[in-house]
Amino acid sequence: MVADATYAANSVVSLSHYDERIDLSNLHRSGLQAVIHEATYPASDYDPKYGFRQSEAARAGLLWGAYHFGNNTDGRRQADHYLDFIAARPHPSGVLLVLDAEQNTHYPGGSMSVEQAVRFIERVHDRTGIYPGLYSNENWIRTVFNNSRIDASARHTLCKSWLWIANYHKQPASTAPWSRWSLWQYTGDGVCGLPRSSYPTSLGGARRIERTIFSGDNASLRRFWSEHAWQPNRELVAAE
């Protein structure tokens, strides 16, 4: 695992409809390689800025990812809502799939349980053949996803996903049940307790942006995307 941002690809940002005045072409010129954008959220809504920014990212040659913000409802139904939305909006390099399973303080429906996250992951894999990434902050992972009461089957399914972890104050250490993290979000809304010289909170004129480090260089990042991204085939992914 990388020991410092200077040894890794600090070239991913995450965006949603809450972000304003984002120029992806300018961010690309400043070193941005990939965007992970909110696609859907509870109960059955979609991010109104997703389509426009996806097109802008494609024109700029950026890698593209999409996340669903989970809540305390049936995980399978949430996965179908998410995949149906993405399937209608393909991207040239495919779409990196991510479940955002953290404490829910701003959308209806409460926080997603481990069981619901597992059902979401299984449904995504059933329909795409790909295991999505799971995003959460380190404390939530330690207390919820590494709880000793989680059964072996659920733990096994979780570990088939790759981990995107958030910690704005130090490099993540508590990743269990995952053996390591693939992506580390180290700042958001300008919050960052790390040295700004190595961990900047802005990029290409965009301030207080959510920045993420990949555990490798940019060439490895592109290989990772190629291995995990989904190219929707509408005839094959229709919900059963």
Secondary structure by P-SEA (a helix, b strand, c coil): cccccccccccbbbbccccccccaaaaaaacccbbbbbccccccccccaaaaaaaaaaaabbbbbbbbbcccccaaaaaaaaaaaaaacccccccbbbbbcccccccccccccaaaaaaaaaaaaacccbbbbbbbcaaaaacccccccccaaaaaaaaacccccccccccccccccccccccccccccccccccccccccccccccccccccccccaaaaaaaaaaccccccccccccc
